[in-house]
């Protein structure tokens, strides 16, 4: 079976031919230069324009707006944070960690409000996120996670356990015995949001130069293949593509996540499985999977498991991994056997930006004017919005609550040099799969491997 290898989200933009904007024509001087026209860069430009409409803003993008993770992800605008409450409290305080979590909950609604305000039809549907349990081990793990969240002061309004019948009323996946549900998540069409945001910030006066790869970022300067952009503030918003910049090879590891999408499924299938609220979902296995029901009644489904490539290499050929895509299709059909004959139309992937400590960050060095945001580890659809608002406040000098959140000016240490990086990351990436296999084979939790996964991979 031949699949379309472009992201379903980008491929379904029927009224957008994805024609590149002009490249940087010559050297330029602006107030703020942003490297990367994905969600981080676009939200930063958007909120800077709200704070100070007179700012001269330029974005330089290696491909086209939304080309990277912003146009390829699972479409979860979620209240999830990669680093977790314990790590944030250690970085700052317990109160600050809770404030950060509350702020990302509110960010889900902020994205929907701005999309509506700006007329961006990104298929926003706030049905929440449901984490399914298909075994007693998974259910016990989910219950412990909810108890841990409640210990931080969150309530059933934020995270609650659903029994088998309540779960099946939301998503009738095969073999479910319960679930966790949180309302703090919306399913979206991410490419519609990214491309719509690009149009808005351009209409508001920002310049977006596409097919303009940045080669280096220095204080006051962005060097590209087409010229130099000079600015008082320079923002690095390159996420998984950061290793392509001079001197940034070990800043984040580009770890691939892959996806598939089905053809539109018939009404008879949806009558069987429900899923009326378009919850985003995954399950209690340790190898991360994720899915959503799209607005046109497909299932967009993804997961981890693809290898890390030596030297932090990024290449279009890595967007496809036959073994991983085949396992994704098999897993999806195990969860929803009623779609067994459905055709898979798209199979794609792309790199995530993963910092060494799994701790997302945003910051500004006032001495140099260099700013950054990233390291979202796959939870960036909402987090980028919070990053954009925070960067805008930092750059214009606003003393807001956002600039005191625990991730502001956090510095992750560099990844190890090769070959240790390649050996360590790929070894760690195998842990969830082996732990899941142990649990299926023995019926007992893989406690040691689970502990290591939580400790090192930040799950």
Secondary structure as GFF3:
##gff-version 3
##sequence-region A 1 459
A	DSSP	alpha_helix	8	11	.	.	.	ID=ss1
A	DSSP	beta_strand	28	35	.	.	.	ID=ss2
A	DSSP	alpha_helix	39	51	.	.	.	ID=ss3
A	DSSP	beta_strand	57	60	.	.	.	ID=ss4
A	DSSP	three_ten_helix	69	71	.	.	.	ID=ss5
A	DSSP	beta_strand	76	78	.	.	.	ID=ss6
A	DSSP	alpha_helix	84	91	.	.	.	ID=ss7
A	DSSP	alpha_helix	94	117	.	.	.	ID=ss8
A	DSSP	beta_strand	129	133	.	.	.	ID=ss9
A	DSSP	alpha_helix	136	151	.	.	.	ID=ss10
A	DSSP	beta_strand	160	163	.	.	.	ID=ss11
A	DSSP	alpha_helix	164	170	.	.	.	ID=ss12
A	DSSP	beta_strand	178	182	.	.	.	ID=ss13
A	DSSP	beta_strand	185	187	.	.	.	ID=ss14
A	DSSP	alpha_helix	190	203	.	.	.	ID=ss15
A	DSSP	beta_strand	207	209	.	.	.	ID=ss16
A	DSSP	beta_strand	214	218	.	.	.	ID=ss17
A	DSSP	beta_strand	221	224	.	.	.	ID=ss18
A	DSSP	beta_strand	227	236	.	.	.	ID=ss19
A	DSSP	three_ten_helix	239	244	.	.	.	ID=ss20
A	DSSP	beta_strand	253	262	.	.	.	ID=ss21
A	DSSP	alpha_helix	267	273	.	.	.	ID=ss22
A	DSSP	beta_strand	280	283	.	.	.	ID=ss23
A	DSSP	beta_strand	289	293	.	.	.	ID=ss24
A	DSSP	beta_strand	299	303	.	.	.	ID=ss25
A	DSSP	three_ten_helix	310	312	.	.	.	ID=ss26
A	DSSP	three_ten_helix	316	319	.	.	.	ID=ss27
A	DSSP	alpha_helix	322	335	.	.	.	ID=ss28
A	DSSP	three_ten_helix	337	339	.	.	.	ID=ss29
A	DSSP	beta_strand	344	354	.	.	.	ID=ss30
A	DSSP	beta_strand	361	365	.	.	.	ID=ss31
A	DSSP	beta_strand	370	374	.	.	.	ID=ss32
A	DSSP	alpha_helix	380	396	.	.	.	ID=ss33
A	DSSP	three_ten_helix	401	404	.	.	.	ID=ss34
A	DSSP	alpha_helix	420	442	.	.	.	ID=ss35
A	DSSP	alpha_helix	447	452	.	.	.	ID=ss36
A	DSSP	pi_helix	453	457	.	.	.	ID=ss37
###
